[in-house]
């Protein structure tokens, strides 16, 4: 599985986990990287594979009906070394 597809958002305003399917792409583009910076990487912010409180605004990738499904991703060169692996996702879901 591609590491980018594992990124989950954290909304700094509502203080809750968010997923790409919760809104149209235009909303996430307006709020994400290059916008307000409101959705950040959940894992980075909560201290997985880096210091807690790290704010990495998210970009949206893929498109509905495209070859790659819609997902959040880190901006270029802002992901932790190796990205977030399946074990990171597993740790927050138990």
For each residue, the residues with C-beta under 8 A, 3 or more apart:
1: 5 6 86
2: 5 68
3: 6 7 79 82 83 84 85
4: 7 61 71 72 73 74 83
5: 1 2 69 71
6: 1 3 83 84 85 86 88 89
7: 3 4 41 42 43 58 71 72 73 74 84
8: 17 18 19 41 42 43 72 89 92
9: 17 18 19 20 39 40 41 42 58 72
10: 15 16 17 18 39 40 41 42 45 46
11: 14 15 16 17 18 38 39
12: 15 37 38 39 40 55
13: 38
14: 11 18
15: 10 11 12
16: 10 11
17: 8 9 10 11 42
18: 8 9 10 11 14 22 23 39
19: 8 9 22
20: 9 23 28 60 70 71 72
21: 70
22: 18 19
23: 18 20 27 28
24: 27 28
25: 28 29 60 63 70
26: 29 30
27: 23 24 30 31
28: 20 23 24 25 31 32 39 58 60 72
29: 25 26 32 34 35 60
30: 26 27 35 36
31: 27 28 35 36 37 38 39
32: 28 29 35 37 38 39 57 58 59 60 72
33: 37 57 58 59 75
34: 29 57 59
35: 29 30 31 32 38 57
36: 30 31
37: 12 31 32 33 40 55 57
38: 11 12 13 31 32 35 57
39: 9 10 11 12 18 28 31 32 57 58 72
40: 9 10 12 37 44 45 55 56 57 58
41: 7 8 9 10 44 45 54 56 58 72 74 84
42: 7 8 9 10 17 45 46 92
43: 7 8 46 48 49 84 88 92
44: 40 41 48 49 50 54 55 56 74 80
45: 10 40 41 42 52 53 54 55 56
46: 10 42 43 52 92
47: 50 51 52 53 54
48: 43 44 84 88 91 92
49: 43 44 80 84 88
50: 44 47 54 80
51: 47 54
52: 45 46 47
53: 45 47
54: 41 44 45 47 50 51
55: 12 37 40 44 45
56: 40 41 44 45 74 75 78 79
57: 32 33 34 35 37 38 39 40 75
58: 7 9 28 32 33 39 40 41 72 73 74 75
59: 32 33 34 72 73 74 75
60: 20 25 28 29 32 70 71 72 73
61: 4 68 70 71 72 73
62: 66 68 69 70 71
63: 25 66 68 70
64: 70
65:
66: 62 63 69 70
67:
68: 2 61 62 63 71
69: 5 62 66
70: 20 21 25 60 61 62 63 64 66
71: 4 5 7 20 60 61 62 68
72: 4 7 8 9 20 28 32 39 41 58 59 60 61
73: 4 7 58 59 60 61 79
74: 4 7 41 44 56 58 59 78 79 83
75: 33 56 57 58 59 78
76:
77:
78: 56 74 75
79: 3 56 73 74 83 84
80: 44 49 50 83 84
81:
82: 3 85
83: 3 4 6 74 79 80
84: 3 6 7 41 43 48 49 79 80 88 89
85: 3 6 82 88 89
86: 1 6 89 90
87: 90 91
88: 6 43 48 49 84 85 91 92
89: 6 8 84 85 86 92 93
90: 86 87 93 94
91: 48 87 88 94
92: 8 42 43 46 48 88 89
93: 89 90
94: 90 91
